[in-house]
Amino acid sequence: MTIRLLGLLLFTACKSSQVPVEPPQEPVLVEPVPVDACAALDEAACWDDASCILDASGCHSPVTRCETTFVQGGTSACQSAPGCSLIQEPCFCPPGVTCVCGGGAPPTCVAGVSLTQSPIIWDAQREQLTIVYRAAHQQQGPESADIHPQVIVLHWTAGESFNGAFQTFNPARLGGRAELQGAGALNVSAHFIVEQDGTIHQLLPVTTMARHVIGLNHVSIGIENVGGTDNMPLTEAQVTANVSLIYWLSDEHDITHVIGHHEYQQLEGTPLFDETDDTYRTTKVDPGDVFMRNVRRQISGLRLAP
């Protein structure tokens, strides 16, 4: 009887000393206030800071960070767009490129590119001139205008209108340009022209060769940007359009390099470069280091070589 009473007293004492257990709380989502540290930098500091972009609008961050943080639970999650499911990683995509997430998979940057089809003349004459050009400039120039693109080359038109650039590229035969005439009658052209407001025109299929860069025409896609003059510098809208286009092309093709036209000789000596005439080189300045730097900061996630 004494033992039973002692056990009952001990049970009651232990029960009364237990700390009440709170029911589990739901995680609370807190949207961080985006702070652009780049905006506070002056021009010199912005130039020195590789994480910032300097353009006509001032100094700013090149990426949109779409991140939502759990206060409880010790993790963060991506919520990049309406209806986008939460996952365990933050999403970093450049402007104009959508972060797609769902099903527990890591976020993927996907470009939804809007193209205006503005085809230049492609007829039997241009096709034959292309084949003749390839035979003259490649070690083993195939009897075809078809290419398998691996390089994207960015240019500027040094003109101030889409129509002017289009009219230059449209004829099959090269007009003027004495420095280029000796290398062949095929006219210069490109696959895309990007206007100042970011409108993208497609002139040729990307698997058809365009004459736009010495030694790399057979493996490259050319993107021309309207402007590049003192009166009409290239714009942030063009940076965004080029970035979106590069993301899209990289998803569709085996792209390994993105270069500026002024950088083409850096690939000489690599398997990509093929030019049989050792004297045929030109010095280019387009589209310039600033434009290329701004583009490269926003495509760093693609890990493409310069």
NUTORDO-719112 format. One record per residue (C-alpha): x negated, y, z; residue in three letters. Coordinates in steps of 0.001 Angstrom, whole numbers, padded with zeros to 6 digits. Example, Ala and Ser with C-alpha at 12.3 -4.5 7.8 and 13.67 -1.06 7.14 Angstrom:
! residues 2
+---------+---------+---------+-----+
|    east |   north |      up |  aa |
+---------+---------+---------+-----+
| -012300 | -004500 |  007800 | ALA |
| -013670 | -001060 |  007140 | SER |
+---------+---------+---------+-----+
END
This chain:
! residues 306
+---------+---------+---------+-----+
|    east |   north |      up |  aa |
+---------+---------+---------+-----+
|  000000 |  000000 |  000000 | MET |
| -002855 |  002398 |  000880 | THR |
| -004741 |  001552 | -002318 | ILE |
| -001634 |  002125 | -004469 | ARG |
| -001022 |  005495 | -002792 | LEU |
| -004676 |  006561 | -003314 | LEU |
| -004503 |  005634 | -007013 | GLY |
| -001314 |  007619 | -007470 | LEU |
| -002886 |  010681 | -005827 | LEU |
| -006027 |  010447 | -008042 | LEU |
| -003886 |  010101 | -011234 | PHE |
| -001823 |  013137 | -010280 | THR |
| -004937 |  015241 | -009549 | ALA |
| -006605 |  014353 | -012879 | CYS |
| -003456 |  015020 | -014838 | LYS |
| -002993 |  018435 | -013243 | SER |
| -006649 |  019417 | -013986 | SER |
| -006441 |  018804 | -017775 | GLN |
| -006682 |  021908 | -020004 | VAL |
| -003598 |  022296 | -022201 | PRO |
| -004398 |  021573 | -025898 | VAL |
| -003414 |  024365 | -028276 | GLU |
| -001735 |  023240 | -031500 | PRO |
| -004075 |  023580 | -034549 | PRO |
| -003880 |  026958 | -036211 | GLN |
| -003484 |  027411 | -039932 | GLU |
| -006563 |  028906 | -041670 | PRO |
| -006247 |  032617 | -042208 | VAL |
| -007295 |  033939 | -045606 | LEU |
| -009023 |  037272 | -045586 | VAL |
| -009769 |  039049 | -048857 | GLU |
| -013192 |  040709 | -048631 | PRO |
| -013358 |  044316 | -049721 | VAL |
| -015630 |  044407 | -052778 | PRO |
| -018589 |  046698 | -052209 | VAL |
| -020741 |  047599 | -055180 | ASP |
| -024155 |  048313 | -053703 | ALA |
| -025448 |  049282 | -057134 | CYS |
| -023151 |  052315 | -057278 | ALA |
| -025168 |  054040 | -054565 | ALA |
| -028471 |  053820 | -056467 | LEU |
| -029960 |  056614 | -058535 | ASP |
| -031128 |  055995 | -062111 | GLU |
| -034716 |  055070 | -061218 | ALA |
| -033698 |  052711 | -058423 | ALA |
| -031025 |  051130 | -060613 | CYS |
| -033563 |  050440 | -063343 | TRP |
| -035883 |  048777 | -060825 | ASP |
| -033108 |  046639 | -059334 | ASP |
| -032657 |  043529 | -061495 | ALA |
| -029223 |  042892 | -059983 | SER |
| -027754 |  046144 | -061343 | CYS |
| -026734 |  047481 | -064750 | ILE |
| -027476 |  051026 | -065881 | LEU |
| -025382 |  052452 | -068696 | ASP |
| -023411 |  055556 | -069658 | ALA |
| -020994 |  055016 | -066778 | SER |
| -023797 |  054964 | -064205 | GLY |
| -025220 |  052198 | -062049 | CYS |
| -022984 |  049243 | -061256 | HIS |
| -022872 |  045517 | -060578 | SER |
| -022742 |  043274 | -063663 | PRO |
| -020432 |  040603 | -062253 | VAL |
| -017018 |  040281 | -060780 | THR |
| -017178 |  038238 | -057584 | ARG |
| -013937 |  036443 | -056995 | CYS |
| -014270 |  034921 | -053553 | GLU |
| -011828 |  034281 | -050734 | THR |
| -013135 |  033410 | -047260 | THR |
| -011562 |  031180 | -044612 | PHE |
| -011872 |  032773 | -041169 | VAL |
| -011393 |  029354 | -039605 | GLN |
| -012731 |  026183 | -041085 | GLY |
| -016226 |  027419 | -041826 | GLY |
| -016022 |  027338 | -045614 | THR |
| -015329 |  029592 | -048556 | SER |
| -013230 |  029031 | -051621 | ALA |
| -012712 |  030391 | -055114 | CYS |
| -009472 |  032082 | -056039 | GLN |
| -010288 |  033603 | -059393 | SER |
| -006890 |  034102 | -060986 | ALA |
| -003171 |  033832 | -060202 | PRO |
| -002310 |  030182 | -059797 | GLY |
| -005949 |  029149 | -059550 | CYS |
| -006330 |  026427 | -056950 | SER |
| -008733 |  026885 | -054059 | LEU |
| -012035 |  025019 | -054230 | ILE |
| -015127 |  024849 | -052096 | GLN |
| -017368 |  027244 | -054059 | GLU |
| -017382 |  030944 | -054884 | PRO |
| -016901 |  031987 | -058481 | CYS |
| -019300 |  034318 | -060285 | PHE |
| -018278 |  035244 | -063838 | CYS |
| -019068 |  038362 | -065846 | PRO |
| -016339 |  040793 | -066871 | PRO |
| -014353 |  039485 | -069821 | GLY |
| -015042 |  035871 | -068860 | VAL |
| -012492 |  033956 | -066817 | THR |
| -013373 |  031705 | -063905 | CYS |
| -011342 |  028520 | -064314 | VAL |
| -011027 |  026265 | -061290 | CYS |
| -008743 |  023504 | -060175 | GLY |
| -008514 |  019878 | -059203 | GLY |
| -011426 |  020204 | -056774 | GLY |
| -013921 |  020754 | -059622 | ALA |
| -016599 |  023466 | -059498 | PRO |
| -015626 |  026744 | -061167 | PRO |
| -016360 |  027122 | -064863 | THR |
| -016746 |  030395 | -066725 | CYS |
| -014682 |  030292 | -069906 | VAL |
| -014482 |  033032 | -072514 | ALA |
| -011228 |  033603 | -074286 | GLY |
| -012483 |  035453 | -077356 | VAL |
| -010139 |  037399 | -079594 | SER |
| -011512 |  037506 | -083138 | LEU |
| -010444 |  039670 | -086056 | THR |
| -011096 |  037738 | -089256 | GLN |
| -012841 |  040079 | -091726 | SER |
| -014554 |  037715 | -094187 | PRO |
| -017216 |  039024 | -096527 | ILE |
| -017422 |  037686 | -100073 | ILE |
| -018368 |  034028 | -100137 | TRP |
| -018410 |  032704 | -103682 | ASP |
| -020523 |  030457 | -105893 | ALA |
| -023043 |  033257 | -106444 | GLN |
| -023612 |  033916 | -102749 | ARG |
| -023834 |  030207 | -101998 | GLU |
| -026448 |  029717 | -104741 | GLN |
| -028444 |  032760 | -103597 | LEU |
| -028425 |  031325 | -100068 | THR |
| -029766 |  027967 | -101258 | ILE |
| -032474 |  029677 | -103333 | VAL |
| -033468 |  031818 | -100342 | TYR |
| -033744 |  028765 | -098096 | ARG |
| -035870 |  026898 | -100651 | ALA |
| -038262 |  029863 | -100802 | ALA |
| -038585 |  030433 | -097072 | HIS |
| -038208 |  027065 | -095327 | GLN |
| -040661 |  024183 | -095310 | GLN |
| -037868 |  021841 | -096333 | GLN |
| -035015 |  024082 | -097356 | GLY |
| -031895 |  021942 | -097774 | PRO |
| -029710 |  022355 | -100840 | GLU |
| -026892 |  023682 | -098723 | SER |
| -025826 |  026837 | -096893 | ALA |
| -024858 |  024826 | -093810 | ASP |
| -026688 |  025358 | -090512 | ILE |
| -026634 |  023953 | -086971 | HIS |
| -026948 |  027069 | -084771 | PRO |
| -029224 |  027048 | -081739 | GLN |
| -030120 |  030722 | -081432 | VAL |
| -027949 |  033835 | -081082 | ILE |
| -029540 |  037059 | -082342 | VAL |
| -028131 |  040442 | -081292 | LEU |
| -028506 |  043497 | -083553 | HIS |
| -027311 |  047035 | -083950 | TRP |
| -026121 |  048437 | -087265 | THR |
| -027759 |  051875 | -086873 | ALA |
| -024536 |  053153 | -088436 | GLY |
| -021424 |  054630 | -086907 | GLU |
| -018542 |  052613 | -088366 | SER |
| -017417 |  049056 | -088889 | PHE |
| -016418 |  049835 | -092465 | ASN |
| -019897 |  051100 | -093306 | GLY |
| -021519 |  047912 | -091992 | ALA |
| -018927 |  045722 | -093711 | PHE |
| -019484 |  047411 | -097085 | GLN |
| -023242 |  046908 | -096686 | THR |
| -022866 |  043176 | -096006 | PHE |
| -020027 |  042392 | -098409 | ASN |
| -021854 |  042126 | -101782 | PRO |
| -023616 |  038848 | -102486 | ALA |
| -026736 |  040526 | -103900 | ARG |
| -029064 |  042784 | -101922 | LEU |
| -028946 |  046446 | -102846 | GLY |
| -031836 |  048787 | -102038 | GLY |
| -034024 |  047741 | -099079 | ARG |
| -037307 |  047642 | -101001 | ALA |
| -039047 |  046020 | -098025 | GLU |
| -036684 |  043052 | -098345 | LEU |
| -036242 |  042809 | -102115 | GLN |
| -039439 |  040848 | -102643 | GLY |
| -038207 |  038110 | -100301 | ALA |
| -035081 |  037314 | -102293 | GLY |
| -031913 |  038648 | -103881 | ALA |
| -029557 |  037309 | -101186 | LEU |
| -027904 |  040192 | -099355 | ASN |
| -028297 |  040695 | -095631 | VAL |
| -025275 |  039950 | -093463 | SER |
| -024202 |  038654 | -090068 | ALA |
| -021578 |  036357 | -088609 | HIS |
| -019966 |  038982 | -086366 | PHE |
| -019677 |  042756 | -086070 | ILE |
| -018691 |  044252 | -082699 | VAL |
| -017145 |  047707 | -082730 | GLU |
| -017751 |  050337 | -080052 | GLN |
| -014485 |  049451 | -078279 | ASP |
| -015441 |  045756 | -078140 | GLY |
| -013328 |  044580 | -081113 | THR |
| -015024 |  041525 | -082623 | ILE |
| -014880 |  040897 | -086369 | HIS |
| -015918 |  037542 | -087797 | GLN |
| -017496 |  037783 | -091262 | LEU |
| -018748 |  034241 | -091824 | LEU |
| -018288 |  030791 | -090267 | PRO |
| -021041 |  030290 | -087692 | VAL |
| -022179 |  027114 | -089466 | THR |
| -022895 |  029048 | -092685 | THR |
| -026276 |  030738 | -093055 | MET |
| -026476 |  034538 | -093008 | ALA |
| -029627 |  036490 | -093838 | ARG |
| -030228 |  038570 | -090734 | HIS |
| -033523 |  037583 | -089093 | VAL |
| -036835 |  036420 | -090566 | ILE |
| -037781 |  032832 | -089760 | GLY |
| -034605 |  031975 | -087869 | LEU |
| -031722 |  032308 | -090351 | ASN |
| -031458 |  028528 | -090641 | HIS |
| -030747 |  028069 | -086906 | VAL |
| -029142 |  031318 | -085797 | SER |
| -025908 |  033260 | -085420 | ILE |
| -026122 |  037010 | -086010 | GLY |
| -024072 |  039505 | -083992 | ILE |
| -024196 |  043118 | -085196 | GLU |
| -023099 |  045965 | -082907 | ASN |
| -021841 |  049195 | -084450 | VAL |
| -024024 |  052096 | -083316 | GLY |
| -027552 |  052352 | -082057 | GLY |
| -028002 |  055981 | -083116 | THR |
| -028598 |  059006 | -080901 | ASP |
| -025023 |  060111 | -081568 | ASN |
| -023558 |  056666 | -081012 | MET |
| -025392 |  054519 | -078449 | PRO |
| -024156 |  051017 | -077772 | LEU |
| -021383 |  050772 | -075168 | THR |
| -020465 |  048769 | -072088 | GLU |
| -017478 |  047414 | -074033 | ALA |
| -019934 |  045979 | -076546 | GLN |
| -021972 |  044396 | -073756 | VAL |
| -018794 |  042734 | -072456 | THR |
| -017787 |  041576 | -075946 | ALA |
| -021246 |  040150 | -076654 | ASN |
| -021245 |  038315 | -073322 | VAL |
| -017815 |  036795 | -074003 | SER |
| -018886 |  035799 | -077500 | LEU |
| -022089 |  034188 | -076213 | ILE |
| -020145 |  032190 | -073612 | TYR |
| -017707 |  031009 | -076266 | TRP |
| -020397 |  030127 | -078820 | LEU |
| -022440 |  028303 | -076179 | SER |
| -019410 |  026198 | -075341 | ASP |
| -018863 |  025346 | -079018 | GLU |
| -022483 |  024833 | -080168 | HIS |
| -025874 |  023699 | -078885 | ASP |
| -027186 |  027188 | -078166 | ILE |
| -030588 |  027306 | -076469 | THR |
| -031769 |  030911 | -076986 | HIS |
| -030337 |  034423 | -077001 | VAL |
| -032675 |  037110 | -078357 | ILE |
| -032627 |  040664 | -079621 | GLY |
| -033595 |  041248 | -083245 | HIS |
| -036691 |  043088 | -082003 | HIS |
| -037787 |  039916 | -080169 | GLU |
| -037653 |  037463 | -083090 | TYR |
| -041434 |  037124 | -083463 | GLN |
| -041634 |  035752 | -079920 | GLN |
| -040256 |  032483 | -081307 | LEU |
| -042953 |  032219 | -083961 | GLU |
| -044969 |  029090 | -083306 | GLY |
| -041967 |  027209 | -081882 | THR |
| -040106 |  024459 | -083774 | PRO |
| -037220 |  026887 | -084315 | LEU |
| -039218 |  029343 | -086427 | PHE |
| -039615 |  028446 | -090104 | ASP |
| -040989 |  031008 | -092568 | GLU |
| -043344 |  029878 | -095335 | THR |
| -044514 |  033403 | -096247 | ASP |
| -047013 |  034461 | -093584 | ASP |
| -046948 |  038054 | -094863 | THR |
| -043182 |  038439 | -094586 | TYR |
| -042606 |  040109 | -091223 | ARG |
| -040841 |  043343 | -090303 | THR |
| -040912 |  045322 | -087069 | THR |
| -037510 |  045813 | -085460 | LYS |
| -036296 |  047872 | -082513 | VAL |
| -032658 |  046762 | -082304 | ASP |
| -030690 |  046355 | -080143 | PRO |
| -033244 |  047530 | -077572 | GLY |
| -034452 |  046337 | -074180 | ASP |
| -031692 |  048034 | -072153 | VAL |
| -028886 |  046371 | -074115 | PHE |
| -030575 |  042968 | -073951 | MET |
| -031194 |  043325 | -070222 | ARG |
| -027554 |  044163 | -069570 | ASN |
| -026391 |  041195 | -071638 | VAL |
| -028873 |  038771 | -070074 | ARG |
| -027846 |  039657 | -066541 | ARG |
| -024322 |  038573 | -067339 | GLN |
| -025211 |  035336 | -069129 | ILE |
| -027772 |  034152 | -066572 | SER |
| -025440 |  031339 | -065556 | GLY |
| -025821 |  029778 | -069005 | LEU |
| -029569 |  029373 | -068476 | ARG |
| -030395 |  030261 | -072065 | LEU |
| -033995 |  030957 | -073008 | ALA |
| -034999 |  034435 | -074255 | PRO |
+---------+---------+---------+-----+
END
